[in-house]
Amino acid sequence: MHALTPVTTVNREESQRSPARFVETGVTRMLEALCARGARKDRVEIRAAGGARPIGTDECFAIGRRNVVALKKVLWQHGVLIRTHDVGGAVTRVLSLQVASYVARIGVNATYMSAFGIPVTIRNIFLIIAANSISSTFAVTPGGVGTQQALASVALRDVAPTSTVTAYSLAQQLISMAWNITFGLIMMISTFGWSTTKGMIQESRKEAKQKRSLSDLEKEDEPDAAGADAAAGEPS
């Protein structure tokens, strides 16, 4: 979880709507959910990162430090200890990861563009990044497939043939998707273990199946409800 502020005394109503925003309620809910799924507190391993203070030295900017103090307090109340941590400092870790991720994205785009013979320029790279972001935001197909290729073709219509841009965009999307799935599974297995990861995947599939079943039942009920309303409106 990623908490923003330490305690909920300031805004109790907000803590009920979004408990994960607060260390006090977020950590408590997380531990309760873990135990409900069969976890034991004496086997729970907590790894903490963050709590930086990048703006000034005034106490009003020390939210990160107070988050760390609140975390230790809540975990102590539940009898759980922090196994490893990387907290404090003046550089936000999320920002560092975001910058590194963006630089890596630029490098990936440049590599694929070069492989397909598309001119690698700052303008072209950022046009592709913008096209990918728009297609992800307004996706009308799973993963934005098709939409992403169409926008990329429009963005680079002056620098490469449409067939080349489409092939480039599709190859990059499919390979990146495969890499994300593989990397995600590897990280989950290394963090939670194979048995837990397998259980999470099976539970996710079960929930998706239940949602599809409920959706199908609702669709089946709609014609019946419409027919009943029509019958009720007919004169006897």
Sequence and secondary structure as in RCSB ss.txt:
>XXXX:A:sequence
MHALTPVTTVNREESQRSPARFVETGVTRMLEALCARGARKDRVEIRAAGGARPIGTDECFAIGRRNVVALKKVL
WQHGVLIRTHDVGGAVTRVLSLQVASYVARIGVNATYMSAFGIPVTIRNIFLIIAANSISSTFAVTPGGVGTQQA
LASVALRDVAPTSTVTAYSLAQQLISMAWNITFGLIMMISTFGWSTTKGMIQESRKEAKQKRSLSDLEKEDEPDA
AGADAAAGEPS
>XXXX:A:secstr
   SBS SSS HHHHHH GGGBHHHHHHHHHHHHHHTT  GGG  EEEEE    S S GGGTHHHHHHHHHHHHH
HHTT  EEEEEE SSS HHHHHHHHHHHHHHHHHHHHHHHTT    HHHHHHHHHHHHHHHHT SSGGGTTHHHH
HHHHHTTTTS HHHHHHHHHHHHHHHHHHHHHHHHHHHHHHH HHHHHHHHHHHHHHHHHHHHHHHHHHHHHHHH
HHHHHHHHS  
